[in-house]
């Protein structure tokens, strides 16, 4: 095994989801809060576009590695519509999901020894993809006292002469944190001042609630545009996680390098999926609005119910579809006779005893927390949290 591959770990979120699904197949009534995917079907007009593409011979052949021209044009128009970012289609690289866009951006921009600032709690793929690129992830920690948002002062303290890049995400996974315009501007100005690269992950752009608003980093701070890669995809906003279509928007030399890399790695993204993605991003946002309303309702329910459990502190997130609850007050105590020393052990106990799957904070670089996705049916959500409540009612010192 190569040292580089041996140094990374399996995706914890996918591992939890796989174990939960295995238990369900074995007949266990597991309720899973682990998966980061909408529970809604892909909109019918998107499915119909894919079906039509299946019958069109032009989609039966290899296509351009960087994406179908019509999809890249549609993505440029969608980006202007949704975030106000006016980009040429030539800057867009269509990838096999947003995860591939993240990997290829790191591979194109990072060298061995480069340091990358990663606000934590973080999406588990960020540090692993940075390591695969030969660089060094540097976590910058924030907790519930700041709404899980890092400050410029924290970033500056973490910066060294080897710092090459910042990873930025708003709304963020796993916390649902949303940065306001002033905070984004301050971070963007800091990035520009120090001539760093920045990856702006905007895949949850439409999943914001209440008074929170989404703002795109290169729109708020135009000075970073020539050193910024925006990552996005259809998985979250359009209920298309299994279609595997993402994209990156980058300066021409970077998008060119990413396309070259992709030509040797995976060639083109599935043409049928690209046709479906084109229909998704070119259509209206009606289906997105329906999902957002359901997620908002579930968000309020899960926060209320979790905060009614002794030992659990669950801030209300402003975006995405996750809560990141502190369980630090439960650690070191006994639950049904088993001493729980870590949040990972608590997550294991919840699956074994309550048949509820959650992801422990260790996966996100911050032990002492649990991430729960509320992208599941309302009845399952209520039953799942009630199972947690019943289990944690049996806590001893």
Order of alpha helices (4+ residues) and beta strands (2+ residues): alpha-alpha-beta-alpha-alpha-beta-alpha-beta-alpha-beta-alpha-beta-alpha-beta-alpha-beta-beta-alpha-alpha-alpha-beta-beta-beta-beta-alpha-beta-beta-beta-alpha-beta
